């Protein structure tokens, strides 16, 4: 038997409904556009079991060539690359192995997106993790990469088990026969000693490891967001996100890179059927601009037809727009997050634990003080259109202090005393009480940005109180007319005496934890924990809405 050689393999697994290699080929892309050609196998291997396709001598002019010609005399030059993709069918499943840039002809709509990550989690040695790509689940969804110089366990990484999702993991396998080092995402990258003639047997090992449940003991947090493969649920997502785009509900839609490696392209070509336009960013505004300019009727808008092309010197890659979308939706009482073209079902216990932490902070009043409702009314404009006007936050805060004159209105009373940063300013809070309740109010109008600003305002103010003496002096100066000169100790602040109160104006009845979207719940819990770490108290108050007919003269509402 020939000595086994170290192979570097990149592998994808197709969904079980695809039973033959022909059914997974991205034919137009592979043959008409990329010009892949079939290659013969060695010996008498059936092409129904193993088949390969090669693209030779692909020539591309470097994207930077024209720009540097403004400085240098350079003849026409070309980059040349070769790529191979081959497919293996075993145990009624199909796997694809890519070399070079052949991943560009993978049909990502047909693959098992949890294949690589599940295999990696099942075989990784718990103390030999070398790197993580993670996504933060919150109002502002972030991607992050962390790499260790040596094998470590997960607790040595800056990984938040409650607020992050593992997108990719790299480390050393606990089974040398299966592979030495492994990276798992939607694909599996593995270094393994194997004779390529034995690839079918190795594929059987891949399927065996994919079906194992070892990861549940080693990484129990992983299933808090379980991948849901129900096609009907995915169709519900398509309906929900299409309606959100049509209705310009940009507060519900976020965007992330399908792969963190592609950060930095910043040039996106939107493609819809034969129409296209280049943009420097992906946003709801740009999507709607493209739809409007290219006269794509929203009533016929089809998300599956919307593609995004990115390019660099070596390759072009086309994604579906849905590969970038992060979106929360509910179906049949179950809560889901769409990200990276995956539907993640939120675990019930995980969801309940988040709600519980928020509910423990919610109070009906502030030391007996009940915040009045937010006013709103309807009015008819000059065109006869009926619109809704909601009281501005500044007007609301002024009205609260008029009703309770023992309070101090600090709305717009900002701290600016930053050395060499004269334009920077921080809002202490909106209203403050004699019992050191720092009240921050926000009127929630179904915009995640509103809540993000609220949580950031509270935390930044709390952090400044702890860190900056001049900030504490500013607070004392702002309230001394009612609370005296020494409201807080500027030299030795007693943080346990201070409470940050989030007043959230919201139309829905019931507890705040029931009314906020999941991303907002995650961010609020994160904020609660951060304030408690700083040894402050925190309270949350729901401010109801009330419809009125008469408001001040600046309003468009009249009797």
ABEGO torsion letter per residue (X at the ends): XBBBBBBBBBBBBBBAABABAAAABBAAAAAAAAGBBBBBBBEABBAAABBBBBBBGBBBBBAAAAAAAAABBBBBBBBBBBBBBBBBBBGGBBBBBBBEAAAAABBAAABBAAAAAAAAAAABBAAABABBBBBBBBABBBBBBBBBABBBBAAABBBBAAABBBABBBBBBABAAAEABBBBBABBBBBBBBBAAAAAAAAAAAAAAAABAAAAAABAAAAABBBBABAAAAAAAAAAAAAAAAAGBAAABBBBBABAAABGAGBBBBBBEABBBBBABBBAAAAAAAAAAAGBBAAABBAAABBBBBBBAABBBBBBAAAABBBBBBBGGBBBBBBGGBBBBBBAAAAAAAAAAAAAABBABBGGBBBBBBBBBBBBBAAGBBBBBBBBAAAAAAAAAAABAABBBABGBBBABBBGBAABBBBABABBBAAGBBBBBBBBAGBAAAAAAAAAAAAAAAAAAAABAAAAAAAAAAAAAAAEABABBAABBBAAABBBBBBBBBABBEBAAAABBAAAAAAAAAAAAAAAAAGBBBBBBBBBBBBBABBBAABABBX
